[in-house]
Amino acid sequence: MYLPKRPDEKSSGCDVVSTDAIAEVNQQTTEFYFLPIPSRLRYDPENPFRFSYKMLVSYAIVGFIITANLYYCQPLLIQMSKSFQVSYEGVSRIPTFVQAGHASGLLLICPLGDLVHRRQLILALLLMTTFLTLGLAVTSNLHLFEALSFLSAATSLTPQILVPLAADLAPPAQSGFAFSIVLTGIMLGVLLGRVMAGLIAQFLAWRVVYYTSFGLQCLILVCIYLFFPDYPPHRANNELAYWEVFWTMGKYIVTEPLVMQIVIINLGAAACFANYWVTLTFLLGGAPYFYSTLVIGLFGLLGMAGVMAGPICGRIVDKMGPWHALLAATFMLLLFQAVHTGAAGIHISAVIISCFGSDLFQQIQNVALPNLIFSVSSSAASRLNAIYMISYYVGQMIGTSVGTKVFVRYGWRASAALGMAWYAMQIVVILIRGPNCRRYIWFGYEGGTRFRGRQQTVDFAGDHSTIASESEETQC
């Protein structure tokens, strides 16, 4: 874990001073009323911490370890069924409990990042997740395991607290690159969580996976306490009650054109992602390929290549601006999906091309969309992130259920064509509203289509206005 430096300390040239509107005059010296905050980590509005990419790498490592928790169970279900002495159907509910728990946490806990000190929130979530993971390792009762899985997933939210924090602290001209580093850690947790669990369980008992996770989380918990700075909530949220969080989330969705636009695009993007990977398994396992599970799993390596290109995608978003990068990426995704629709069931080369291209340009989407939604309000970053992630989960459920039904009933080409239709829908929604419209403009191209980079938001007493980013504007 990297400790950010104070402005008066020597630092590398990539460090920049945060100009965030988080400010509390009284310095907090303890957390949870009894635990002292190390003096070097206490927030001082007169001497704020410097922001650097080393800090982002530490965020990415934490995101990797915690996100992997959500996917450990998937390759272990067969061993779990033997251990709990139940059928495969009996353990098949475990991933459902994990998904339901995480979705509940995103809705009920994630928005707290706007109301409380994020250091204390992260420590509390990590402490609960750590001991719940220990419970998963030792319990011999299936129903208790399901309940603990739900609670563990509901508290595995540290990455979703760090994501808006990174977006909040990063300089506007570099926010895409900053966000992409944290996103890369999270996506590696998604991809490698299953792999690590499968490898450990191949040679040892499945419970060793959770004991290992418990040890890693203990290490992360200590590092967070010793090195993570204290960032207080925004002044704009000082009078905001917990129940008002949900009112403001709903208000953002129905009154902010940009939020509504991003939610619709994100639903389609998540649906396309889930539809592609779920139906790809069916396609490769049947005629004309008849590949084994191992060979099908190796296609995940192509996904790894796209994830590792995340920082490059972040640079592209910073250079082009999120709206233009999003439009270009979605158009390229439509082209690669067309390749998949035309020849995926005919020759494996079409599958490889579409797989790599889809993962690469989906990374640009995954960087551009949060950049856009976070630009709505810096004081509501956690609530906006909750809206974004919930819409992503809903989109994945739509893509999985609808895509599977279309594949089973009409075949691989119909399900691939459905993906093309969803990408086309996203392009239409992007084009409805230009990149430089004022806050409450729902349609049109007010301000033209100039390249602007990410816009920066400034909050004044709970309200906010949008100002141009530091990126140099160029005429499109």
Sequence and secondary structure as in RCSB ss.txt:
>XXXX:A:sequence
MYLPKRPDEKSSGCDVVSTDAIAEVNQQTTEFYFLPIPSRLRYDPENPFRFSYKMLVSYAIVGFIITANLYYCQP
LLIQMSKSFQVSYEGVSRIPTFVQAGHASGLLLICPLGDLVHRRQLILALLLMTTFLTLGLAVTSNLHLFEALSF
LSAATSLTPQILVPLAADLAPPAQSGFAFSIVLTGIMLGVLLGRVMAGLIAQFLAWRVVYYTSFGLQCLILVCIY
LFFPDYPPHRANNELAYWEVFWTMGKYIVTEPLVMQIVIINLGAAACFANYWVTLTFLLGGAPYFYSTLVIGLFG
LLGMAGVMAGPICGRIVDKMGPWHALLAATFMLLLFQAVHTGAAGIHISAVIISCFGSDLFQQIQNVALPNLIFS
VSSSAASRLNAIYMISYYVGQMIGTSVGTKVFVRYGWRASAALGMAWYAMQIVVILIRGPNCRRYIWFGYEGGTR
FRGRQQTVDFAGDHSTIASESEETQC
>XXXX:A:secstr
      TTS   TT EE    B  SS   EETTTEE  GGGS  TTS  EE HHHHHHHHHHHHHHHHTTTTTGG
GHHHHHHHHT  HHHHTHHHHHHHHHHHHHHHHTGGGGGTS HHHHHHHHHHHHHHHHHHHHH   HHHHHHHHH
HHHHH  HHHHHHHHHHHHS GGGHHHHHHHHHHHHHHHHHHHHHHHHHHHHHS THHHHHHHHHHHHHHHHHHH
HH      BGGGTT  HHHHHHHHHHHHHH HHHHHHHHHHHHHHHHHHHHHHHHHHHHHSTTT   HHHHHHTH
HHHHHHHHTHHHHHHHHHHH HHHHHHHHHHHHHHHHHHHHHHTTT HHHHHHHHHHHHHHHHHHHHHHHHHHHT
T GGGHHHHHHHHHHHHHHHHHHHHHHHHHHHHHH HHHHHHHHHHHHHHHHHHHHHB TT  TT  SB TTTT 
B  S EEEEETTEEEEE  SS  B  
